[in-house]
Amino acid sequence: MLMNLSHIIEGHVDDSIALISRGRETSYAALRSQVASMRGELTRLGVTKGDVVALLCGNSRYFIVSYLAAVGIGAIVSPLNPTSPAPEIENELIAVKPTAVVIEPAAAPMWLQIPSITTSAVRIVISTEGHSIEGALTIDEFLNGEPTPIVDVEPSHPAVYMFTSGTAGSPKAAVLTHNNLLTNIRQANIAEHIGPDDVTLGLLPLFHIFGLNVVLGTTFAGGGCVVLIQRFDPVSTMETIAERGVTIVPGAPSMWMALAQLDHPTPDGFSSVRIALSGAAKLPEQIAHSLSARFGLQVFEGYGLTEAAPVVTTAIGLEWIPGSIGRPVPGIELRIVDENGDDVLMGDSGEIWIRGENIFAGYLEDEEATARVLTRDGWLRTGDIAVVDDRGHLYMVDRAKDLIIVSGFNVFPAEVEGVLSAHPDIAEVAVVGTDHPHTGEAVRAYVVSRNGVHLDEDAIIDYCRTKLARYKCPSKVIFVDTLPRNISGKVQRFALR
């Protein structure tokens, strides 16, 4: 059966609003027309099935039109972070070997820093506004040309080369097929029931899988509207939610933390919201309780990863239990296994293994890395540790790679971070393991104080000893101004190590 992801914008009412960007509304009819025209122009320029189109764009309609047009002709899209430094972008371009690149003006200076030996292989450079790059075509020329129809492809045909977040090391390009992405859109929408009356906040970056397939994919498939936001500001975000009647708010924990700490919140600011969702990292339970107490808003957590396109579990539609990531979405098999690959007993922690049609095809041109995470019978070893209760609710514990072993005892950083986060003078914390000559590893905590309060290292360690076993307590506390995070808000522990 042939298919194409870009069909998700087909069949919706012509004058329904598909997206709002910079205050400009674009109807589904207009969006379909622009996408069809860009398909035609890309085809006439020689971009064909299997070619790679890289996107160096933020949250804009140009990203959306380019994405849907490229996958619509069977090309493979690689969304890249336009704010990344030139060396990182260069490595990613070398990995995906694009035929064409779409660049927003803000990314132009970075593009010009990349050695010509890399960029010379790119035949087509398209600028989203003006001719800020020598020889670049302007995307507006692509939006009014002769349209061409969608090219249906095999379900296994790659749609996206999506770079992983890199929290555990160097990012890798995950190969996600049309079937992977469409399957996960259907899986997520069974829980969310997104329809034409829904308005989704488009704050999450579209070059991240959470933004691309959860925000964009599920909303367009249901015929709803996406309100794109390019830069996060808590006050203006609250204003946008109220003014646009936003019904679905997906966000990373960093967004929810900022909204929970607003000095003068509008009590009914979330009155239009029917689904509040947190993902990409663990949401501190005290933040969930604070949002509920101050706004009457219950934020549901889910769990996913790039390799799963991305949704694996969701708590939407279930009893609200802060800290729970819910249950697997339909069509996903999930196991909790020990280090031997055997199922653990209920209540015991273990690694999450998953299987389903949404699981990626592998890492681009990296069979060794693929074999490390995909078993021969199709199970994805996620590297994430979880536990399930007697009602089937899942709870994240930590990443297997982040496990600290002190004198033979397992220490999960998330447990220590949970204790430290409850300290009234600590705003943020991250815990990692460091080498120790006597115990193998030791626990080290990186702490950001709340409102610049001066904290004492010994006092923090003593505080932990009142709540944790001695081997779990930090032996060293380092006070920092900020924690290193990736674009989705996850702490980059490898940078701290």
N, C-alpha and C positions, 0 to 999 in steps of 0.2 A: 504494500500500500504506500503510495507516494504521499508526501506531505510537505508543508513549509510553515515554519514558525510565523512568518509575516502575515498569514491569514488571520491572525488574532484581531486585526483592526477591520476585517471585512464583516459585512452583514449588520452593522450597527446603524441606528437611525442617522441620516445624513446631517441634520442640524444639531445633533447632540454634541456637546463640547467634549473633546477628547483630551485636550491639555490646555493649561494656562501657563505661559512663560513670560516673565517680565510684564505682567499685566495684560498680555495679548492672548486672546482666546483663539483656539484652532478647533474647528469642528471635525467630526470624523470624515465628512465628505472632503474637506480641504486637506486633511492629513493624508487620506488615501490618494488624492490627486498629486500632492507633493511627492509622496513616496513613489508612485508610479512613474512620475516624470524623472525622478533621480535614478530609478531603475533603468530607464531608457538611456539617460546620459552615461551612466556607468558602463552599460552594455556597448554603447557606441565608442567609448574610449578603450574598449578591449578588455574590461574586467569580466571574467567569466567564472563559471562554477569551479570552486576549489581555490580560486585566488583569495588572498588575504587582504582585508581592508582594516587598517589600524585607525582607531579613533582617539585623538588627543583633545577631548572636549569635556567640559563640565556639564552640569544639568541644564540643557537647553533643548529647544525643539530641533536644532541642527543635529544634535546627537541622535535624537529619536528617529528623524527622517533618514539619516545616514545608516543607522543600524538596521531599520526595517527594509530599506532599499537594498542594502548589500546582501542580507540573508535572503531577500526575495529573489535574487538572481542566482542563488546557490553559492555566493561567495561566503567567506568565513570572516567574522568580525572579531578583532582583538581590541577590546576597550582598555585603554591605558590611562593612568592617572596623570593629567596634564600638569600637576604641580610637582611631580617627581623630578629629582635632579637629572641632568643630561646623561651621566654614566648609567644610571638605572634604566632610563628609557632606551639608551643605545643597546644594552644587553637584551632587553625585551624585543626590540626590533630585529636584532640578529636572530633571536630564537624563532620568531613567527614569520620573518621574511615577507613583509607586506608588498603588494603590488601598488596599493594606493594608501594615502594617509590623509585624514581629515583633521585639520588643526584649527583650534580657536586662537584668536589674537594673543591671549595671555600666555599661550604656550610657544609662541613664535620665537622669543629670545632663546628659550631652552633648545628648540629645534636647531637653531643656527649654531649652537655649541657642539652638536653631534658631528663627528668627523664625516667628511664627504664620502669616504669609502663605505660607510654604512648607508647614508641617505641616497647615494647614487643608484642603488638598486631599486629605489622607489620610482616607478614610472609616472605616477600621478600624485600631485600634491594639491589638496583642496583647502582653501581658507574659508572659514565660516563668515568672515566679514572683511571686506577690502582686500587689497593685495599687499599684505604686510610681509609676504615671503616672495622673493624673486621667482618668477616662473609659475607661481601658484594660480590655480583657477579659483574663481569665486563661487561659493556654493549656491548663491541666489540664481546663478545662470542655470543651475541644475533643476530648479524647482518649477520651471515653466516650459520644459521641453516636451518632446513627443513621448508619451508613456509607452511602456512595454508591460506585458502581463507577468504575473508571478511564475517562476520556474519551480515546479514541484520536484522534490528530490527524495532519495531513499531515506527512511527513518534514521539510518545509521550515519547519514552524511553530517559532518561537523558543521555546527552553526556558529560556535564561539570558541575562541581560545582565550580562556579566562585565567589570569594569573592569580594564584592563591595568595592569601594575605601575608604570608611570610612571617607569622608569629614564631615559628619554630626554626627559622633559618631562611635561606634564599627562596624567593618565590619561584614556583614552577607553573608552566602553562597547562591547565587542565583542559582536555578536549571534551566539550559538551555538544552533543548532537541535537538535531531538531527534535527527535523523540524524547531525549532526556529533558529538555526544557519544557516541551508541551505536556509531557507526563506530569512534571512537577507543578505546572500551572493548574492542571486539573486537580491534582492531589490537594494543593493548598486551597483552591476555591471550594472544595467540598466542605471545608471548615468555615471559610470566610463568607461564602455566598455573596460575592461582590456582584452588584448589578448596575444598571444605568443610572440609578439615583445616587450612587456612591461617589464621593470625592476623596481622593487619597493624597495625603501630604507627601510630596516628592522631595524630601530633604536628603535622604540617603543617596550617596553618589551613584550615578548610573553605571560607572565603570566598575562597581563592586557588584557581585552576584546578587546580594540582598536587594539592592536598588534595581538591578536590571530585570530580574525575573519575578521577584515578589511585588515590588512597587509597580513596575511598568507592565510586566507580563500578565499578572493576575488582574490588574485593573482594566487593561485593554481587552483582555479576553472576556471580561464581564460587561464591557461597554460603559465603564465608568470614566471619570475624569481625574487626571493627575495634575496637581498644582506644583509646578517645579520651583524649588528654592535653591539658589546657588550658594548662599552663605548663611550659616546659622547664627541667629541672634534670638535669645529667648523671648524678649518682649515682642519683636516683630513676628516671630513664629506664632505666638499666642494671638496676635492681631489677625494674622492670616487665617488661622483656624476658625476664628469667629466670623470674619468677613466673608470667607468663601464657604462657610457651612461644611467644613471638613468632617467626614464621617469615619475615616480610617487613618490612624496615625501610627505608622511603623517607624521605629527609631532604634538607635544604639543606646546602651546605658548612659553614655556621656550626655546625650540629649535629655534623657529623663532626669538625670541628676541636676542638670542646669535648670530645667523647668521646675523641679521640686524646690529649688533654692531661691526662686524669685522673691524679692522683698515685698512686692505689692501685687500679688496675683489677682486675677479676676475670678471671683468665686465660681461663676458660671461659664468660664472661658472654654470648657470642654463639653458644653451642653449638647453640641451637635455630634459628638464623637460616639460611635457605637462599637468600634474596635480600637483598642490601644495595644500595640504589640511591641515587645522589646526582643531584640535578637543580636547576633554577632558576638556577644560576650555575656557573662552572667550579670544580671541586674541585682545589686545589693538589696536585700530584703527590706532594710529600713527605708530605702527610697520608694519601694512599692507601697509600703504602709503609709509613708508621708503623702504620696500622691492621692491615695485613697482618702486619707483624713482631711486633706486640704481642699481637694477638688471633687471628691466623690468618684474618682476615676480608678478603675481596676485595670492595671496594666498586666496583660498576659504574656508569658514568655514562651518562646519556641526554641528549637535547636536545629541547626543546619550547618552545612559546610559547602564550600565551592564544589567539591567532587560529587555532591548530591543534588545540585542544581536549584536551590540549596536546601529546601525544607525537608526535615526528617520528622520532627515532632512539633506539636502545637498544643497549647493549653486552651485555645479558643473553643468555646462551647462546653467546657468542663467547669467543674467547681473551681472558683478562684482560690488558689493556694500559692501565696508568694514563695518563690524558690523552686516551684515545680516547673518543668519544661513540658509537661503534659504527656501525651501519648503519641505513638507513631501515626502519621497521616495514612489514609487508605492506600494500599498497594505497596507498602514498605514492610519487609520482614526485618525484625530487629532482635538481636541477641545481646546479652550481657555475658561476657566470657572472661575466664581467667587467663593466666599467662600461657597455658597449654591449649587454649582454644576451646575449652569445655565450658558449658553453661554454669554460671555460679548459682548458689542458692539464693532464694528471695531474701532481700535485705543485705546481701553482700555486694560490695562494689566490684566492678569489672569494666573491661573495655567494651565500648559500643561497636558492634558489627551490624552492618545493614546491607540489604539486598533489594533490588527493585529496578524497574525500567528507567528510573531517574538517575541511576548511578553512572558516572562518567565513563568514557571510553578508555581513559588512561592519560598519562602525561605526555605531552608532545615530544616525540623522538627521544623518549627516556624509558626504555623497557625495564631497566633495573629499578627505577623509582616506582614504576607502575606495579611491578611484581611484589614490591614491599607492602603495598596497601591493598591490592586486589588478589583474593584467593582464586584458585583455579575454578571453583564452582560459583564465583561471582560475588562473594562477600567482600564488602569494603571495610577494612580495618581503620576505624576513624582516628585512633589514638586518643580518644576522649574517654574519661572514666565517669561512670554513672552508677546509680543504684535505683532499684524499683521497689515501691512499697506494695503492701498486700492488696491495694486497690488498682494497681497497674500504673500509678503515677511515677514518672521518671524525675530524677534529680541529678543535676550535674555535680560531679565531685571535682574533677580536674583533668588536665591532659596527662596522658601517660608519660610523655616526654618531660613534663615538669615535675614529676615525682622526685622527692628528696628522700634519700635513705640515710638515716642517722643511726649508727651503731646497729645496723640491721633492721631498724624500725622504719616503716613507711610514714612519711609526712607529706600530706597534700597541701600545697601552698594555699589553696582556696580556704581551707579550714583556718589557717593562721590569719589569712587576710580578713576572714569574717570576724574574728575576734578583735583584730586591730581596728577594723572599720567602725566597730561599735564604740570606740573611744571618742568622747565628745570633742576632743581637740584634733582629731585626725580626719582630714578631708579625703585623702586617697592613699592607698598602700599597695605595694607589690612585693611578693616574697619569692626568692629564688634560693637554690642550693649552691654552696661554694665548697671547694675542696677543703678537707680538714685532715691533718696528719694522724689523728687518733680515732676519730669517729667516721672516717670516710667522707662524709659531707656534713655541713653545718647549715643552719637556717639563717639567712640574711634578709632583713626587711628594709625596703626603701619607702620612706614616709613623706607625705606632703601634709604639712600642718594646716589647720583650718584658720583662715584669716590672719596668717602670719604669727600665730601663737608660738612662743618659744617652748620647745619640748626637751625633756631630759632623757637621754638614751637609757640610763639605768632604770628610770621610773617606768619607761615603756616596757622594758624587759620584765620588770617586777609585775606590771599589770598583766602581762601574758601569763606569768607563772600562777596567777590566781585563777586562771581559766583553762589552762592547757597543761598536758603532761610536760615534764621538764624537757624531754628530748625534742618536743615540737616548738619550744620557745626560741625566738631569735637569739643568736649569740652576738649579733651585731645589728645595730639600727643605723641607717644612713638617712639623713634628712636632705631632701631635694626640693627644688621649686616645682618641677613637673615630672611626670612619668613619660617615658617614650611610648607612643601609641601609633598604630597604623591608622589608615583612613577610616576604618570601621569602628575605631575606638578600643580595639584590643591592645592590651599592654604587650609590648615586645620584650619578653623576658630574656631572649638571647642577647639583646642590647645591654640589659642590666648585667648579665653574666660577664 
